[in-house]
Amino acid sequence: MSRFHGFPEKDPFKDTLSSERADRLGMWIFVIVVAMVFAATILGYIVVRLNPHMVLPWRAANTSGLPLTLALSTVVLVSSSATLHACLVRARRGDSAGCARLANITYWLGFAFVLLQGEAWWTMWMRDVKIADDLYAWTFYVLTALHVIHIVGGLFGLGTVARRASEGAYGPLHHNGIVVCGIYWHALDVIWIALYATLLIGSR
């Protein structure tokens, strides 16, 4: 056994509980960083929107409001958070089949959110709202795209959770993967609600 100053070397993450705590702490730190990025973008949006001395027009007079698809995508994303939480509850109860079913539903709801965002972009494009037209169009495309990029990243995690849940890997004592993925996914849900509310209010 190797020693350092007379003490045996000890791996702080050797036991399962310490490793799980480290995983959750790491994810919380990452979520805080992501939240700060979105907070900065939202703050920038608000500052530009309320600037009375803005040279460029904020929004063309004939530009329509946000697509209704965004409201539907919001419902879908909130629902995915609910199903992921229910998945965790099933795992803690030892219901492997219910956990797997809800994990797969969560994944496909997340996938549907991405498709709905694509539909929203297509709707805006067909309304002749181009990213270079004005600041309203630019902020719409950039902010929603930034969020979708993080959602796509989250889908990889959800896919892993769904696969492992289908293999019966989660139970009352082993469900840390769902918890860690849930921290990230629920954070994206909250961020989207704040982002959508900002876009909705700013579009009026």
C-alpha positions, 0 to 999 in steps of 0.5 A: 500500500502506498503511503504519503507522510505515513498515511495510507492512500485513500480514494475519496470516490471509492465507495458508491455514495461518495461517487454519486455525491461527486456526480451530482455536485459536478452536474450542479456546477455545470448547471450553474454555469449554463444558467449563467450563460442564459442569464447573460443572454436574457439580460442582454436581450432586455437591455437591447429591447429597452434601449431608447437610443437604439439606431436599428429598428427593433422590429419591423412594423409588419412582423407577426408575433411568436409562433403558437408552436412555441407554446405547445413546445413549452407544454411538451418540455414541462411534460417531459420533466414530469415524466422524468420525475415519475421515472425516478419515483418508479425506480425508487419503488422498484418498479423497473417496467414503469421506470423504463416506460417513463424514461422512454416517454421522456426521451421522445418528448424531448425529441418532440420538443426539438421538432417543434422548435424546428417547426417554429423556425420554419413558421418564422421563415415562411413569414419572411422573418429572417435572422438579418432583418432586425434585432427581434428576428436575430434574438429569436433565432439565436436564443432559441437555437442556444437552448435547443443545442443544450436540449440536444445534448440532454437527449444523449443523457436521456437516451442513456437513461432510457437504455439502462432503464430498459435493461433494468439497471435502476432500482431503490438503491441504484438510480443516480443516473436518473437523478443526475440527468434530471438535474440537467433536464429540469434546469433546461425546463426552468431556463426555457420557461424564463426564456420563452416568457422573455421572448413573449413579453419582448415581442409585444 
